[in-house]
Structures are given as structure tokens and as C-alpha cells.
């Protein structure tokens, strides 16, 4: 059966397909060898997505976390010409398995599949024309084709308690604890970036602040959905996120409800000045 023609629906279909495959891999292999499970999940999901893109979007370029040399920044003089994606009008930015650590831990649901489309013709600085995030173990997909409703405050914030901020389980920014203290926030450890931003989209948490090491594929798809929902998304200094750049590193971001953005940006700015 042919997939949907519209890019947003296609992104949802592709992320869901990869998610279904990852659930099968997890069930068949078990969790006795986490390293082997991670490797199998990464490879099989990448191969499926790459195969479907080659079949249904053959003219488009692709940037995948699992591509050879994907993390290498291109600079003038690095060869006869830049990577094909930098000369393409349309680039799919994918993370076949976001949150390999969580994927390999039995019972964890905070891992995801990211599929985003960057387009030179798209409006706004992000240039993200479509995006979908599959959360296979949560049995849901969020996408730009049917953006979720704008999230309410968490019950904690709405009742006068602390706002809730998603934070990395393993690598929270050094300044985040001070930011949380300043804005009266509770830090909620979670796995993948996609799961954290999906938690902002659903209203489970009020925001997500990250700094210290990510790439375009870590945030492109969830940011596309978050902004389609009406949420704020930026670098932690408030500048615009940019995708399909010569250097794919995109080390920091802030995603939150719009009413919370000024407070968080100001608190981050003060803490970084202190450091």
C-alpha cells in the first residue's frame, strides 16, 4: 500500500512504521544484551527509513544520525563540493532511534523515532515543513499534519505550585538546578529529547531546557511539532533554531509554553553570566 502523499502525513506514517519495527525488535531480542539491542534497533530503523525515503522521496536529501560522518561539520575546502543536503531544496532530518539507552531498558517508554522535513521553501527561520515523533512504547505519534492542542499548565503550576521542567536523566546542564531554583521549578528526569518535548506538548511538563550536546536530528522533528502546536522553541539565548546547516551540531534548546519563555530565558541568561 502506498503511503500518504502529503509530507506531514508521510512523516507520521514513516515514524510509525519505524516505531512498529522497533517494538518487534525489542520483543524478539529481549534485554539480556543491551548493547546488541541498541545496535540492532539503530540499524534496522535507519535501514527501514532510508529504504522508504529512497522509494517514495527519491529526489530529497537525507540527514540521519546513523549516516557515516553525519556529525562532521562541512567547511570550505573539505572536498570538491559540499554534502548533497546543503545543495538540496528538501532534506529529511531523521533520528531512527532517539533514546537508545531507554530503548534497551526493559519497561521504559521514553524513547522515540524522529522524522522531519526541512524545506528551503518553508516559511520562518526553522524551515521545517513537516515533522512527526513516534513514541512506540507509549502507542502514540504526534505530528504536524494534525498538531495537538496547545497544552495547559501542569496541575502543579496551575495550582500555584512549581512549574515542571523535563531534564536529562544523564547529562542535565550544570546551570539547570540554579535556573529551577530561581523560577521555582521541579526537575523531571526523562530519556530522549523527543520524549521530553512530547511531554511539553502533552502538558505533562511545562518546559524543557537543554545545553551541552545535541545535533539537528535530536530536535528537528519534535520542534516541528511543538511549534505547530504553538509552543515556544529557541536556543537558550533566545535566538532562532536553524536546521540543515553545514555544522549539524545544535547543542542547546528551550521548548516551553509561550507564557513561560521570558522567565526561563531570563533565568538562563543570569545563570550563564554567573558562570
N, C-alpha and C positions, 0 to 999 in steps of 0.2 A: 504494500500500500504506500502510495506517495505521501510524503509529509506535507504539512501546510505550506502554502506559497508565501504568505506574508511573513516578513522576517521575525517579528515578535513571536508569533505562534510557532514558527520554525525553531526559534531558540528554546521555547518551552518544551517542544517535542523532543529536541535533541538532548537537553539536560535530563528530561525524564527517562529517555532511553538509556543514557549512561547510568543514571541512578538505579534503574532496574537491574542492569548488569552488575553493578557493584554490590547490590543486595544478594544476588546469586553467588558472586564470588565469595562474599563473606560467609554465606550459609554453607557452601560447598567445602571451603578450605578450613573453616574454624579459626580459632585464635591461638592455637598452640605455638605457632611460629609467626609472631607479629611482623618481623622483617620481611618474610616471604609474602605475607598477606598484603602489606603495604606495596611492595614491588609489583605484585600481580594486579592489585587494584589500579595503581597508577597507569601501568602499561595497557591493560585491557580497555580501560575507559578512554585513554588517549587514542588508542587504535580505532575504537568504535567511532569516536567523534571525528577524527581525521578522515576516516573512510566515508562517513556520511557527508561531510563537507566537500570532499573531493567529488562525490557523486552528485550532490544536489546544489552546490555552490562552487563549481569548478573555477570560476573566474576570480573568486575572492582570495585574498591572502589570509594567513593564519599565524597567530602568535600563541603558542601553547607553552605552559610551564615545562612540559616534557620534551619539547623540541631541543635538539642539540644546540648548544651555545645560546639558549634563549636568554640567559642572564647577562650576556656580554653586550656592553654598550657599543654602538657603532660610531666611529669617528672618521672624519675625512682622512683618506689615505689607508683605510683598513681593507683595501681591495679595489678591484676595478669599479665596483658600484655598490650602493647600499643594499640592505636586505629588501626583498621584493615588497614586504609590507609597507616600507617607508615611501614607496612609489605607487602604492595601490590606493584606489578610492574607497575600498571596503576591506576591513580587516576583522576577522573573528578573533577575539581575545578569550582564551579558554583556560580554565583550570580543571583538568579532568577529575581530580580528587583533592579538594581543599579540606585539610584536616586529616592527613594520613595517620597521625598519632591516634586520634579519636576513632577513626575507622578501624584501627587494629585493636581497640579496646572493647571487649565484649560489653554490650549493653549501652554503649554511648551512642547518642543520636546527633551530636553537634559536629557533623561533617557534611560536606556539600559538593555539588558539581556546579561550576560556573560556565555560562555561555553568554558572551556579549558580542555585539557588533558595533565596531567603530566605523563611522562613515564620514568622509570629507564633506558630504552634502548636509549632514545633520546640523541642526541649529544648536547654538550655545557652545560654551568652551569645552564641554565634555566630549561633544561629537559622538555620543553613544546613542545609536539609532534603535537598539533593541537589547534586551537582556533577560536572562532567566536564571534563577538559582533553584536547583533541586535539592531538597533535604530528604533524601530517600528513606532514612530510618524514622523520620517524622511523617512520612507519607504525604508530603506536600511539595508543591512547586510554586514559587512566586515569580511573576514575570511582568514585563512592560506591556504585554498585549492586554492584560486585564489587571491593571495596578490595584493593589489592595487599598482599602480606605485609609485615610490619614489616621495614624494611631492616636488614641487618647493618652493622657498622662497615665503613668502607672498608678495603681491604687495607693501606693506609698506616697508618691508626690502629690496626688490629688487630695489626700487627707492631711497634708501638712508635714508629712514625714520626709525622709531623704529621697532625692532622685536616685535612680538606679542606673549605673553605668556598666556596660559589658567591658570586661578586661581579659587580656590574655591569661591563660592558665599558666603558661611557662615563661613568657617574656613581657610582662607589663612594663610600660615606660617608667623610668626611675622617678619622674616627677608626678606620676598619676596619683599616688597616695596623697600628696600635698594638694593637688587640684581637687580631689574628692573631699578633703577636709574643708577646703575653702568654700566649696559650693554645697556642702552638706550632702554628699553622695555616698551611696553604698556601692561598693565594687562587687560585681557578679562575675566570677571566673567562668569562661566558656572556651570552647575549642576554636574551630575555624573562623576566619574572618567572615565568611558567608553566613555562618550560623549566628554570629554576633550581630551583623547588620540586619539579618532576618528577624532577630529578636527586637531590634529597634522598630522595624517595620510593623511587627505584630503588636507592639506596645508592651512586650514583656519587660523591656528595659527602656530607659529614656534616651540613652545615647551610647556611643562607642567612641573612645579615643585611642588612637594607636600611634606609636612612633618607634622607630628603631629597626625597620627592615621588612619591607614588603615590595612586591612587584606589581605591575599593571594587572596581571591576571588574578591577583588576590582580591582586588576591589572592583574591577570594571563591571561585572555583572550585578553584584549586589548594589553598587552605587547607582547603576542604571535604574534598577527597580525602586530604590529609595527615593531618587529624585523624581521619578514618575509618580510616586506616591505623594510628593510634595514636601519631603523632608529636606533638611539642610545637609549638604555634603561638601567638604572642602579640605584643603590641607590644614594643619593645626595652626598655621599663621593666618588663616582666613583666605588664602589665595586659592585660585581655581585648580581643581584636579585636571590633569591633562593626560591623554592616552595616545597610544601609537607614537611614542617619542623614540628618538634614537637610543636613548638610555631607558630601558624598561623599568628601572628602579623607581618606585613610588613609595617612599619609606614611611610616610605618615598620613593620617587622615582623621577627620572628625565627621561622624554622622549622628544626627540628633534631630529632635523636634525643633522647629524654627524658633520657637519662643525661648528655648534653652541655649541656642547657639551663642548669643552675645555674652552670656555669663561664662560659658565654658571657654570660649576663645580668650576672653579677658583673663580668666584664671590661668589658662595655659601660658599666656604671654607673660604674666607676672612670675610664674614659677620658672620659666625658662630664663628670664632676666636674673633671677636669684641664683640660678645655677651658673 
